[in-house]
Amino acid sequence: MAFLPLANVLHHKLRSVLSSLGIGIGICMLITLAGLTRGSLYEIADRWESVGADLILFARGWGEDATIRSGAGVSDKLARIMTERHKDIVDQAVPVFTWSMKLAGQDHMAAGVDPRQWQILTGGRTLSEGRLFDPDNRFAAWLEKRLLGGGGDENEVVDIRPAELSDPAHDGLELVIDSRLAKVGKFRVGQKVQTANHTWTITGIVPAGVMTRIFLPRRTAQFLFSGDIQKSTMIFIKLRAGVDVGPACERLSEATAQDVFPLDRYRSMLTSRWRVMFVYVDMVNAVALVIAFLFIMVTLYTMVLQRTREVAILKSCGASNAFIIWQVLAESLLLTGAGAAMGVALSFLAAWLIATLKPLLTVTITWQWIAAAVVVAAVGAAVAAVYPAWRATRVDMASVLTLE
């Protein structure tokens, strides 16, 4: 008697497999979509947190949008002001100009930085191949002289052609990319690539995990994408040893009249900016799971209708309503348990497929989400079994056996 639910499941193999598969697809969606959205977003946050700085300065008023903004935002002079006037707390201030560039069929946030300050953004990581762009700072000096040298009419338009930017004497159109992008795009050192309406030369490859997948000279980014080589998107600030982050934020924010945040706040800003995406994914998962458990409920209800004779015989043998309810609930738990196992297995398969087909996306499957999926499956199984179990207890033993 104790094995009746298992016997019923094994007797109707195809129906049991399809019912479990319905649950498995819902569980797979829950784990995979949560792992994809949060994994990709947290991977970005992890890379930003690898920067060797303590604070970020953004233009005042950007707020949470600072995580997606690019282009000119704050004056480069602020970096010099902080290092000169607040040198008791500021060790380094690194202006960074960000812009979207497309490589390997996907848009990436590129970071323009001075080569002498590049290691702040990489957290001390060194190149695994090639060399750094504009290693002697020749291009920055040449462009500053052309645009800021003075001595001419202030209304004069300076015409710098692409050929001058890519002149080997300047090293202006050069990129350093991370190893993950290099692997996906099959890029190599010395290769020329077309992006952002220019032809660039890949001069180096840095290990994955750095702030952005693409780095270029800051002056190049400022000139090409904003036309103003005196403004950057943000400034990273490295404090001196022992300086408290909180008071330093307040002091520098007041002194510069800009927004200054601790670097470790970037993750919460990023997740808050994309919270609507999490709500959307959670709603999709909820709908998928409701449909899956409705399928289980219909299956169990059909089973009860088909087995009224068997239920009546059990009652005639002295089976109580509690025993009948347990049989239905146990069968629901068996089907859901098998479905949950299938769903977890399918989620790992889905993660592997995504990593194979879209290598730049990150799917992070955690045991917390697996545990959450199992709990949801157990609760759903119990809820789905309520009405079929109640219906089974309402079977009239006398009338059913008389008809038989």
Sequence and secondary structure as in RCSB ss.txt:
>XXXX:A:sequence
MAFLPLANVLHHKLRSVLSSLGIGIGICMLITLAGLTRGSLYEIADRWESVGADLILFARGWGEDATIRSGAGVS
DKLARIMTERHKDIVDQAVPVFTWSMKLAGQDHMAAGVDPRQWQILTGGRTLSEGRLFDPDNRFAAWLEKRLLGG
GGDENEVVDIRPAELSDPAHDGLELVIDSRLAKVGKFRVGQKVQTANHTWTITGIVPAGVMTRIFLPRRTAQFLF
SGDIQKSTMIFIKLRAGVDVGPACERLSEATAQDVFPLDRYRSMLTSRWRVMFVYVDMVNAVALVIAFLFIMVTL
YTMVLQRTREVAILKSCGASNAFIIWQVLAESLLLTGAGAAMGVALSFLAAWLIATLKPLLTVTITWQWIAAAVV
VAAVGAAVAAVYPAWRATRVDMASVLTLE
>XXXX:A:secstr
 TTHHHHHHHHTHHHHHHHHHHHHHHHHHHHHHHHHHHHHHHHHHHHHHTSS SEEEE TT GGGGGT  S  EE
THHHHHHHHHTTTTEEEEEEEEEEEEEETTEEEEEEEE GGGHHHHTTT   SEE  SSTTSHHHHHHHHHHH  
SS TT      HHHHT TTT  SEEEEEHHHHHHHT  TT EEEETTEEEEEEEEE TTSS SEEEEHHHHHHHH
TS TTEESEEEEEE TT  HHHHHHHHHHHHTSEEEEGGGHHHHHHHHTHHHHHHHHHHHHHHHHHHHHHHHHHH
HHHHHHTHHHHHHHHHTT  HHHHHHHHHHHHHHHHHHHHHHHHHHHHHHHHHHHHH TTS     HHHHHHHHH
HHHHHHHHHHHHHHHHHHT  HHHHHHH 
